[in-house]
């Protein structure tokens, strides 16, 4: 665990130095200090060892897929707004069973332009969804809106029988 902490401190310090655009002893020292403080806070607020049912190693590419969806959707939504769009409140069924993965899905949906998470009740998510003005509301909007995100998240779901 100690090697992993040192890795995270160095990685966060590197990001800090890039963000402040200054390579001085002061920026390196403050980067190390803030990195350590962030890791202490994360360990207090988000104890990952207490989260069960998720294989985090299978989520390594998920942030990149999400980032791609954010940029693609921003382009798509900007075109939609120019040519006409409508807003609907929809209900979409999720295939995820793990509560933590449902929260990650809800946060991901909210990050993607044109959609906002409202509520979840069992496996039904209520969302605000922006779509083309002249398009028909499909019988299963979750296919268009959630399919790729859910598929990637479901790979990390560890089932009760031990198969992941």
Buried (B, 14 or more C-beta within 10 A) or exposed (E): EEEEBEEBBEEBBEEBBEEBEEEEEEBBEBBBEBBBEBBEEEEEEEEEEEEEBBEEEBBEEBEEBBEEBEEEBEEBBEEBEEEEBEEEEBEBEBBBEBEBBBEBBBEBBEBBBBBBBBEBEEEEBBBBBBBEEEEEEEEEBBEEBBEBBBEBBBEBBBEEEEEB
